[in-house]
């Protein structure tokens, strides 16, 4: 009888310990980078419970084209089994897996990963210890939209929060192609990519607010009431010319604890613009009412490109000030703004609290310089200086009747409709001249010119230039029927004398020639009279 109890007890311990050792996945996402043709490099990023024995030296990826591949981990120290991952926080390990895959052709592919299992005790996932982590990314291969790489998430999903204090997170999404991004919450998925039964968003049972900003990607939980671990998922959708061209999904874990601490505060940072070729510089200030030491960092697109921005701040001081500096170039000009993120994190215990602020920077192309309008005959010739940016693809020509006095604002590109200007022509080559013809005399015509860029970005508008056609030809002012008859009808004709004859183009002598056409279309004019002078 004693032996029988011993074996039953041993069996139960083994049964319970197995799932616990397999619980490790905290967060993850899948990104991709275009290489050529239909070939892409895909990266899986996971964050796992570091002490878990269920460590993954390899993960299997489903390419979405009915094929799968086992990818090896590539980061961290190396032992006899391979790379061991990178410790990035208390009990948190970051794992990277990459692979190159050639897809069979244009199509929409859902790239996915399913791996058992999530942490034990996640409050908003019933029986989380038995629920796999499932993440997916949609890749659209379409020759009409061109090559595409997915957004990159620059801020890791390892944020923690305190009971009764707002929790915020931002993935720090950056799109290397300059595509527009939008954000939305989705349900966490489990086995087979199916929504987890019984899943609820954090705060649902507490009546608190849990939202995501669809434009900035900022996630805000206004007031967590219960400590513990929660999982959320959200999609970053990618848009080009108004068309949805794919998405990536981040599934991440939020840890809420009880603490007696206040988060640091970053002073508001307004969105701004900068003209390409000039330097943008501003300060970022973070303070902490508890006088905890603050580490101030920055992330975002300006740090990921050629001629990157620089951010400098003193490590771990109570009230921290950082300096952002960006020497911009013409290659930084693009239609969509660059998003920037600043994070201030304290050194308090048991959890480091933080503040996160985001802002947008738009790099604007310089305005065409020295626009001049010169009348000549029946047309007006425009000319301006060659643009200092060699990546200009063309110019937009705008016209209105009369001077408006428009001066572009700091972040005002192109020509707003409120000015009364209308686009009359688009030059597809970066010429610096344009001739406007078929104009009327007696009207002052004013012009603005805007430089255009390949992605649709517009520069600041040029200076206004105005001109009137010279009165170098007679202008008919009156045609009246004086008498009707079959053979004795009379018409009175009057015109104004030309007063601005260019002696170089027309040296004289001058006289009037009067022509008449008897057909309704005016296509058969005949000389009917002439006058000896123009007086």
Backbone torsions as a table, in degrees:
resi	resn	phi	psi	omega
1	UNK	NA	-38.8	179.9
2	UNK	-65.2	-44.1	179.1
3	UNK	-61.6	-38.1	-178.7
4	UNK	-64.1	-41.8	178.0
5	UNK	-64.4	-37.9	-179.1
6	UNK	-61.8	-44.8	-179.0
7	UNK	-68.9	-37.4	177.9
8	UNK	-64.9	-42.1	179.5
9	UNK	-64.6	-42.4	179.1
10	UNK	-63.3	-39.7	179.4
11	UNK	-64.1	-43.3	-179.3
12	UNK	-65.9	-40.1	178.7
13	UNK	-63.3	-40.8	179.1
14	UNK	-66.2	-39.5	-178.9
15	UNK	-64.6	-39.2	-177.6
16	UNK	-76.9	-40.2	-174.9
17	UNK	-69.3	-31.1	-176.5
18	UNK	-57.6	-55.3	179.8
19	UNK	-61.6	-36.3	-178.6
20	UNK	-63.5	-38.9	-179.9
21	UNK	-71.5	-22.3	-178.0
22	UNK	-87.0	-7.0	-177.7
23	UNK	-86.8	119.5	-176.5
24	UNK	-156.9	-22.8	-171.6
25	UNK	-78.4	124.0	179.2
26	UNK	-103.3	-41.0	-173.5
27	UNK	-159.6	163.6	177.5
28	UNK	-174.9	163.0	175.8
29	UNK	-160.5	160.7	178.7
30	UNK	-125.7	127.6	176.7
31	UNK	-123.0	163.7	179.6
32	UNK	-140.1	154.1	179.6
33	UNK	-130.3	128.7	179.6
34	UNK	-69.2	135.0	176.1
35	UNK	-110.1	-63.4	176.7
36	UNK	-170.1	155.0	177.3
37	UNK	54.4	-119.4	175.8
38	UNK	-112.4	25.6	-178.9
39	UNK	-102.7	131.5	-177.6
40	UNK	-134.9	150.8	169.3
41	UNK	-100.8	126.6	-177.0
42	UNK	-114.1	138.5	178.9
43	UNK	-122.6	128.2	171.2
44	UNK	-98.6	129.9	173.8
45	UNK	-117.4	123.7	174.2
46	UNK	-126.5	152.7	173.1
47	UNK	-120.9	123.2	-172.0
48	UNK	-124.4	167.3	176.1
49	UNK	-75.9	109.8	-169.2
50	UNK	-58.4	-42.2	-177.4
51	UNK	-71.9	-9.3	-175.1
52	UNK	-64.2	141.3	175.1
53	UNK	-77.7	-13.0	179.9
54	UNK	-85.3	59.0	-179.3
55	UNK	-82.4	143.9	-175.5
56	UNK	-110.6	102.4	172.5
57	UNK	-76.3	-21.6	178.9
58	UNK	-139.6	151.2	174.0
59	UNK	-136.4	148.7	179.0
60	UNK	-98.4	128.0	178.6
61	UNK	-106.9	140.5	175.1
62	UNK	-101.5	116.7	-174.0
63	UNK	-77.2	-12.0	-179.5
64	UNK	84.6	4.8	177.4
65	UNK	-119.6	29.5	179.6
66	UNK	72.2	20.6	174.4
67	UNK	-128.1	156.0	179.4
68	UNK	-136.0	153.8	179.1
69	UNK	-141.8	143.3	173.9
70	UNK	-90.5	123.6	-178.5
71	UNK	-107.9	138.3	179.0
72	UNK	-88.8	148.2	175.4
73	UNK	-69.1	142.6	-172.8
74	UNK	-121.5	0.0	-175.4
75	UNK	-117.7	159.9	177.1
76	UNK	88.4	176.5	178.0
77	UNK	-59.5	164.2	-177.5
78	UNK	-115.7	134.1	169.7
79	UNK	-121.2	-164.8	-175.4
80	UNK	-66.6	-18.5	-179.4
81	UNK	-96.5	-18.3	-178.4
82	UNK	137.7	-160.9	179.4
83	UNK	-70.7	142.2	-172.9
84	UNK	-102.6	0.5	-178.7
85	UNK	88.7	176.7	-173.6
86	UNK	-125.2	124.6	176.6
87	UNK	-75.5	122.7	-176.6
88	UNK	-121.7	2.2	179.4
89	UNK	-177.0	177.4	179.9
90	UNK	-62.0	116.2	178.7
91	UNK	62.0	22.6	-178.6
92	UNK	-121.4	126.1	178.8
93	UNK	-118.8	133.7	175.4
94	UNK	-97.7	133.7	-177.0
95	UNK	-127.4	132.1	178.8
96	UNK	-119.0	134.3	177.3
97	UNK	-134.0	129.2	-179.1
98	UNK	-127.9	154.0	176.5
99	UNK	-158.7	150.8	177.7
100	UNK	-108.1	133.6	-175.2
101	UNK	-140.6	138.1	174.6
102	UNK	-103.8	118.2	-178.3
103	UNK	-82.7	155.2	-172.7
104	UNK	-66.6	-21.2	-179.5
105	UNK	165.5	-176.1	179.0
106	UNK	-58.0	131.1	179.3
107	UNK	178.2	179.9	173.7
108	UNK	-107.4	123.8	-175.3
109	UNK	-119.2	133.0	176.5
110	UNK	-102.2	101.5	179.9
111	UNK	-85.0	131.3	-172.4
112	UNK	-143.8	162.4	175.0
113	UNK	-137.0	134.0	172.6
114	UNK	-129.2	123.5	-176.6
115	UNK	-143.2	129.1	176.4
116	UNK	-83.6	141.0	-6.0
117	UNK	-139.8	178.3	176.1
118	UNK	-80.3	173.0	178.3
119	UNK	-61.2	152.9	170.4
120	UNK	-73.3	137.6	170.0
121	UNK	85.1	20.1	174.9
122	UNK	-68.2	124.7	-166.9
123	UNK	-69.2	-30.4	-176.2
124	UNK	-104.4	13.2	173.1
125	UNK	-125.5	109.1	-179.0
126	UNK	-58.4	131.5	176.5
127	UNK	51.9	49.4	-172.7
128	UNK	-59.9	-25.2	-178.3
129	UNK	-61.8	-22.5	-179.4
130	UNK	-104.5	9.0	-175.9
131	UNK	-106.6	122.9	178.8
132	UNK	-69.7	158.6	167.7
133	UNK	-83.8	126.6	176.5
134	UNK	-126.7	125.6	175.8
135	UNK	-131.8	151.2	-177.9
136	UNK	-145.0	155.6	177.2
137	UNK	-137.8	137.8	179.2
138	UNK	-101.2	123.3	177.3
139	UNK	-111.3	123.4	177.7
140	UNK	-108.1	118.2	174.7
141	UNK	-103.8	111.8	-174.9
142	UNK	-145.5	115.7	-177.6
143	UNK	-61.0	-20.4	-178.1
144	UNK	-79.8	-20.0	177.6
145	UNK	-100.4	-11.9	176.4
146	UNK	85.0	177.7	179.7
147	UNK	-59.9	149.6	-177.8
148	UNK	-150.5	135.1	170.1
149	UNK	-114.0	148.8	-175.8
150	UNK	-72.7	162.8	170.4
151	UNK	-61.8	153.2	173.0
152	UNK	-108.5	139.7	179.9
153	UNK	-101.2	108.8	-170.3
154	UNK	-86.4	-19.6	180.0
155	UNK	-106.0	125.6	-173.7
156	UNK	-73.2	156.8	-178.3
157	UNK	-90.0	57.1	-176.5
158	UNK	-124.6	26.1	-177.7
159	UNK	-76.1	147.0	177.1
160	UNK	-122.3	163.2	179.9
161	UNK	-144.1	174.9	-178.2
162	UNK	-117.5	150.8	173.8
163	UNK	-59.9	136.4	177.0
164	UNK	68.8	15.7	174.4
165	UNK	-129.1	142.9	-177.9
166	UNK	-58.9	140.6	174.1
167	UNK	-109.7	134.0	177.9
168	UNK	-131.1	151.8	174.9
169	UNK	-151.4	145.7	172.5
170	UNK	-139.8	131.1	-178.9
171	UNK	-72.7	-11.6	-178.6
172	UNK	63.6	49.2	-174.9
173	UNK	-71.3	134.9	178.1
174	UNK	-133.5	128.1	179.4
175	UNK	-104.3	117.0	-176.3
176	UNK	-66.5	-19.0	179.5
177	UNK	-93.1	-3.3	-178.8
178	UNK	77.8	15.7	178.3
179	UNK	-72.3	158.9	177.4
180	UNK	-77.0	146.1	-179.6
181	UNK	-123.0	145.2	171.6
182	UNK	-134.2	161.5	-171.3
183	UNK	-132.3	142.7	175.1
184	UNK	-153.1	146.8	176.0
185	UNK	-75.0	142.8	174.0
186	UNK	-134.2	165.8	179.3
187	UNK	-77.3	138.3	174.6
188	UNK	-61.3	141.5	-177.3
189	UNK	-110.8	153.9	178.8
190	UNK	-123.8	-140.2	-175.0
191	UNK	-54.1	131.3	177.7
192	UNK	73.8	9.9	-179.0
193	UNK	74.0	19.8	-179.5
194	UNK	-92.5	143.5	175.9
195	UNK	-54.8	136.3	-177.1
196	UNK	-67.7	122.2	178.5
197	UNK	-60.3	133.5	177.5
198	UNK	81.7	3.2	-179.4
199	UNK	-67.1	140.7	175.7
200	UNK	-134.5	150.6	175.7
201	UNK	-72.0	150.0	177.6
202	UNK	-55.6	141.6	177.4
203	UNK	85.1	-5.9	-177.6
204	UNK	-60.5	-46.2	-178.6
205	UNK	-74.1	-17.9	-178.0
206	UNK	-92.5	-14.3	-177.0
207	UNK	79.6	15.0	178.8
208	UNK	-92.0	167.3	-174.8
209	UNK	-93.5	132.2	176.1
210	UNK	-132.6	112.8	-171.8
211	UNK	-137.1	164.1	172.1
212	UNK	-130.0	135.3	176.8
213	UNK	-77.7	119.4	-174.3
214	UNK	-68.0	-15.0	-177.6
215	UNK	-100.8	-46.4	-176.5
216	UNK	-92.4	-19.9	-177.6
217	UNK	82.5	5.8	-178.5
218	UNK	-74.7	126.7	176.6
219	UNK	-98.5	132.9	-178.3
220	UNK	-135.5	126.0	173.0
221	UNK	-112.2	110.9	-166.3
222	UNK	-68.0	-32.9	-175.7
223	UNK	-161.5	85.1	174.2
224	UNK	-63.3	134.5	-177.9
225	UNK	-107.4	-19.9	-176.4
226	UNK	-125.8	133.0	177.9
227	UNK	-75.9	155.3	-179.2
228	UNK	143.4	-171.4	-178.5
229	UNK	-108.9	138.3	-179.3
230	UNK	-132.4	147.5	174.2
231	UNK	-117.8	141.8	176.7
232	UNK	-133.2	163.7	174.8
233	UNK	-140.0	145.1	176.3
234	UNK	-148.9	154.1	-179.4
235	UNK	-108.0	141.4	171.9
236	UNK	-108.1	108.8	-176.5
237	UNK	-93.5	143.4	-174.8
238	UNK	-112.4	130.2	-174.9
239	UNK	-126.0	138.6	176.1
240	UNK	-137.0	120.6	-178.2
241	UNK	53.4	40.3	178.0
242	UNK	79.4	2.8	-177.4
243	UNK	-108.9	131.4	175.7
244	UNK	-71.6	121.4	-174.2
245	UNK	-118.7	19.5	176.1
246	UNK	136.6	176.3	178.7
247	UNK	-157.6	161.9	167.4
248	UNK	-125.3	155.8	-178.1
249	UNK	-120.8	131.2	170.9
250	UNK	-107.9	125.6	171.5
251	UNK	-108.9	122.9	-173.3
252	UNK	-140.2	162.7	-177.3
253	UNK	-111.5	136.9	175.9
254	UNK	-112.2	128.6	177.8
255	UNK	-109.4	120.1	178.2
256	UNK	-109.3	129.8	179.6
257	UNK	-128.2	167.2	174.9
258	UNK	-90.1	127.6	-179.3
259	UNK	-151.6	160.7	178.9
260	UNK	-114.4	79.6	-171.8
261	UNK	-157.3	153.4	175.1
262	UNK	-114.8	138.6	180.0
263	UNK	-71.9	149.2	172.6
264	UNK	-64.7	165.3	-177.6
265	UNK	-130.1	128.3	173.5
266	UNK	-95.4	129.8	177.9
267	UNK	-61.9	145.6	-178.1
268	UNK	-54.5	141.6	179.7
269	UNK	-123.5	110.5	-176.7
270	UNK	-73.9	153.7	171.2
271	UNK	-62.3	154.3	-178.5
272	UNK	-151.6	173.3	176.7
273	UNK	-131.3	159.0	178.6
274	UNK	-145.8	139.5	177.6
275	UNK	-78.8	132.0	-179.9
276	UNK	-55.7	136.0	-178.4
277	UNK	97.0	-5.4	177.3
278	UNK	-114.6	171.5	-176.9
279	UNK	-104.4	130.5	173.9
280	UNK	-102.5	129.9	-179.2
281	UNK	-145.4	133.3	175.9
282	UNK	-156.1	162.9	-178.9
283	UNK	-98.4	149.6	174.1
284	UNK	-121.8	123.5	-173.7
285	UNK	-116.0	129.5	177.7
286	UNK	-126.0	136.6	178.7
287	UNK	-130.5	162.0	-180.0
288	UNK	-139.7	120.1	-177.2
289	UNK	-66.4	-23.1	178.5
290	UNK	-86.6	-0.1	-177.5
291	UNK	59.1	28.8	172.4
292	UNK	-71.2	154.8	175.8
293	UNK	-68.6	140.6	-176.2
294	UNK	-119.0	131.9	169.6
295	UNK	-103.9	123.5	-175.5
296	UNK	-112.1	121.9	-177.7
297	UNK	-130.6	166.6	178.8
298	UNK	-137.7	149.3	176.6
299	UNK	-149.1	162.5	177.2
300	UNK	142.1	177.6	-174.7
301	UNK	-56.7	-38.3	-177.9
302	UNK	-60.1	-18.4	179.8
303	UNK	-93.9	-4.0	-172.6
304	UNK	-104.9	0.3	-171.3
305	UNK	-118.9	172.7	176.3
306	UNK	-62.3	147.4	-173.1
307	UNK	53.2	59.7	-173.3
308	UNK	-73.0	163.5	173.4
309	UNK	-74.1	165.8	178.8
310	UNK	-129.7	136.8	175.3
311	UNK	-127.5	125.8	-179.2
312	UNK	-122.6	134.3	176.9
313	UNK	-152.2	148.3	177.5
314	UNK	-74.3	131.9	-179.8
315	UNK	-71.4	133.9	166.6
316	UNK	54.1	68.3	168.0
317	UNK	-126.5	157.0	-171.6
318	UNK	-64.4	-44.2	176.8
319	UNK	-122.1	109.5	-167.4
320	UNK	-107.2	139.2	175.7
321	UNK	-126.5	126.0	177.8
322	UNK	-111.3	158.0	-179.8
323	UNK	-120.7	121.7	176.5
324	UNK	-98.7	129.7	179.6
325	UNK	-135.7	131.8	178.9
326	UNK	-140.3	112.7	173.9
327	UNK	-87.0	96.4	-171.5
328	UNK	-78.7	156.5	176.5
329	UNK	-129.8	172.3	179.1
330	UNK	-62.6	-29.5	179.7
331	UNK	-69.1	-11.7	178.2
332	UNK	-85.4	-10.9	-179.5
333	UNK	-65.9	129.3	174.6
334	UNK	-157.6	163.2	-175.1
335	UNK	-67.4	-44.4	-178.0
336	UNK	-89.7	147.0	-179.9
337	UNK	-72.7	163.3	173.6
338	UNK	-92.4	130.2	179.5
339	UNK	-94.3	140.3	-174.9
340	UNK	-130.1	143.2	-176.0
341	UNK	-130.1	134.4	176.4
342	UNK	-121.1	133.7	-176.7
343	UNK	-128.3	128.4	175.7
344	UNK	-116.0	119.4	-176.6
345	UNK	-124.0	136.1	-177.8
346	UNK	-92.6	176.1	-178.2
347	UNK	-110.7	25.3	-177.6
348	UNK	-74.0	165.3	175.7
349	UNK	-119.9	152.6	6.0
350	UNK	-84.7	-3.5	-177.4
351	UNK	-137.7	142.1	176.9
352	UNK	-83.9	115.7	177.8
353	UNK	-90.3	160.8	-173.9
354	UNK	-150.3	164.7	169.2
355	UNK	-123.8	149.6	-176.6
356	UNK	-136.0	126.2	177.4
357	UNK	-125.0	140.0	176.2
358	UNK	-120.0	155.2	177.9
359	UNK	-152.1	166.3	178.3
360	UNK	-117.2	139.5	174.2
361	UNK	-122.6	124.4	176.5
362	UNK	-107.7	124.2	176.7
363	UNK	-93.5	119.1	-172.7
364	UNK	-109.0	138.5	177.0
365	UNK	-68.9	146.1	179.3
366	UNK	-65.0	150.7	-179.4
367	UNK	-70.8	148.1	169.2
368	UNK	-58.3	134.7	-173.5
369	UNK	-100.1	149.2	169.8
370	UNK	56.0	52.1	174.7
371	UNK	-68.8	131.6	179.9
372	UNK	-129.0	137.9	177.0
373	UNK	-117.1	122.9	-177.4
374	UNK	-126.1	120.9	177.8
375	UNK	-74.8	145.4	177.9
376	UNK	-154.7	109.7	-178.1
377	UNK	62.4	-122.6	-179.6
378	UNK	-97.6	16.1	-176.8
379	UNK	-138.3	168.3	175.8
380	UNK	-124.3	127.2	-179.3
381	UNK	-98.6	130.2	177.6
382	UNK	-107.0	145.0	173.3
383	UNK	-149.1	151.5	179.4
384	UNK	-151.9	168.9	-178.6
385	UNK	-72.6	150.2	174.2
386	UNK	-61.1	134.8	-176.5
387	UNK	-66.6	145.0	-179.5
388	UNK	-72.0	-15.1	178.3
389	UNK	-97.0	119.3	-177.8
390	UNK	-75.7	-13.3	-179.2
391	UNK	-88.9	10.9	173.7
392	UNK	-65.8	134.0	-177.7
393	UNK	-100.6	-11.5	-178.7
394	UNK	171.4	-169.4	-179.1
395	UNK	-138.9	148.1	171.8
396	UNK	-105.2	130.8	-177.9
397	UNK	-106.7	125.1	-178.5
398	UNK	-118.2	147.7	-178.7
399	UNK	-142.0	148.6	170.5
400	UNK	-149.2	165.1	175.9
401	UNK	-89.8	116.1	178.2
402	UNK	91.3	154.2	-178.2
403	UNK	-72.7	138.0	178.2
404	UNK	-104.7	-30.8	-177.3
405	UNK	81.0	20.4	-175.8
406	UNK	-68.0	132.0	171.2
407	UNK	-128.7	121.9	-175.3
408	UNK	-64.6	143.2	173.7
409	UNK	-73.7	174.7	-174.7
410	UNK	-59.1	-34.6	-178.9
411	UNK	-118.6	24.2	-176.4
412	UNK	-103.2	109.6	-179.4
413	UNK	-105.7	162.7	-179.3
414	UNK	67.1	-155.4	179.4
415	UNK	-127.5	111.2	-178.2
416	UNK	-68.2	146.4	-179.9
417	UNK	-59.8	-25.4	-177.8
418	UNK	-62.4	-17.7	179.5
419	UNK	-76.3	-15.6	-175.4
420	UNK	85.5	-3.3	177.2
421	UNK	-76.2	145.7	176.4
422	UNK	-125.8	142.1	177.8
423	UNK	-70.4	123.3	-179.0
424	UNK	-110.4	-17.0	179.5
425	UNK	-165.5	151.3	174.5
426	UNK	-125.6	122.3	176.9
427	UNK	-90.2	122.6	-178.3
428	UNK	-84.5	-13.3	174.5
429	UNK	-112.0	149.4	-176.1
430	UNK	-75.5	54.0	173.3
431	UNK	-70.7	163.8	180.0
432	UNK	-123.8	24.0	175.5
433	UNK	-139.8	153.7	177.3
434	UNK	-155.8	141.5	178.0
435	UNK	-115.9	123.9	178.6
436	UNK	-103.9	119.7	-174.6
437	UNK	-120.4	-178.4	-178.6
438	UNK	57.2	49.7	-179.6
439	UNK	-103.8	166.9	179.8
440	UNK	-107.2	145.8	177.5
441	UNK	-79.7	155.7	-179.9
442	UNK	86.8	0.3	-180.0
443	UNK	-115.5	134.5	174.3
444	UNK	-86.2	119.1	178.9
445	UNK	-101.5	131.6	179.8
446	UNK	-119.5	148.7	-171.1
447	UNK	-133.5	149.6	168.0
448	UNK	-131.7	147.5	177.4
449	UNK	-126.6	138.2	-179.4
450	UNK	-125.5	134.6	175.1
451	UNK	-79.7	141.0	-178.3
452	UNK	-114.4	151.2	-178.4
453	UNK	-123.2	158.9	-172.8
454	UNK	-55.2	-32.4	-177.5
455	UNK	-89.2	7.2	179.7
456	UNK	97.3	0.1	177.4
457	UNK	-66.6	147.2	177.6
458	UNK	-119.6	145.9	179.2
459	UNK	-81.9	179.6	165.1
460	UNK	-62.8	153.6	178.4
461	UNK	-76.5	152.1	178.4
462	UNK	-71.6	179.9	168.5
463	UNK	-67.4	155.7	175.6
464	UNK	-77.4	139.8	174.9
465	UNK	-132.0	129.9	-175.0
466	UNK	-125.6	152.8	177.6
467	UNK	-162.1	156.5	171.4
468	UNK	-119.7	149.2	174.1
469	UNK	-62.9	137.5	176.9
470	UNK	-69.6	145.8	179.8
471	UNK	-85.7	68.8	-176.5
472	UNK	-100.3	4.5	177.8
473	UNK	-136.7	158.0	175.8
474	UNK	-69.5	144.4	179.2
475	UNK	-118.9	119.2	-179.7
476	UNK	-66.3	127.6	-177.5
477	UNK	-113.7	-14.7	-175.3
478	UNK	-155.8	131.3	170.2
479	UNK	-136.9	108.6	-175.1
480	UNK	-129.7	139.4	176.0
481	UNK	-79.0	118.8	179.8
482	UNK	-92.8	-35.0	-175.5
483	UNK	-155.5	138.8	177.4
484	UNK	-106.5	149.7	178.5
485	UNK	174.6	163.0	-177.9
486	UNK	-68.9	-42.5	-177.3
487	UNK	-124.9	-9.3	-175.2
488	UNK	-123.0	28.5	176.9
489	UNK	-69.3	155.0	-179.3
490	UNK	-133.9	140.5	175.0
491	UNK	-127.0	133.9	178.6
492	UNK	-93.6	128.1	-178.2
493	UNK	-123.0	132.4	178.1
494	UNK	-138.3	152.1	179.3
495	UNK	-150.2	162.4	177.5
496	UNK	-94.8	147.4	-176.9
497	UNK	-76.1	137.0	173.6
498	UNK	-64.3	130.7	-174.5
499	UNK	-116.1	-5.0	-177.5
500	UNK	-131.0	52.3	-179.1
501	UNK	-72.2	128.9	178.2
502	UNK	-80.1	111.1	-176.7
503	UNK	-65.7	-20.1	177.5
504	UNK	-74.4	-46.3	-179.5
505	UNK	-76.9	-32.1	-176.6
506	UNK	-137.7	87.1	-175.0
507	UNK	-75.1	-11.1	-179.8
508	UNK	87.1	-175.8	-0.7
509	UNK	-70.9	169.1	-171.0
510	UNK	-121.9	151.9	168.3
511	UNK	-158.1	163.2	-179.8
512	UNK	-93.7	137.4	169.1
513	UNK	-115.4	128.6	-175.0
514	UNK	-109.8	123.8	-178.4
515	UNK	-116.2	151.1	178.7
516	UNK	-138.3	143.6	174.3
517	UNK	-123.2	133.1	-177.7
518	UNK	-95.8	-4.7	177.5
519	UNK	-95.1	156.1	-171.7
520	UNK	-70.2	-22.8	-177.6
521	UNK	-88.5	-9.1	179.4
522	UNK	67.5	39.3	-175.2
523	UNK	-109.0	2.0	-176.8
524	UNK	-134.0	63.0	-179.2
525	UNK	-73.8	140.3	177.5
526	UNK	-129.6	141.7	177.7
527	UNK	-68.1	126.1	-178.7
528	UNK	-117.2	-16.7	179.9
529	UNK	-169.0	170.5	175.1
530	UNK	-154.1	157.3	178.3
531	UNK	-121.7	150.3	-170.4
532	UNK	-77.3	-20.6	179.9
533	UNK	-144.9	-178.9	178.3
534	UNK	-106.8	19.0	176.5
535	UNK	-93.9	NA	NA
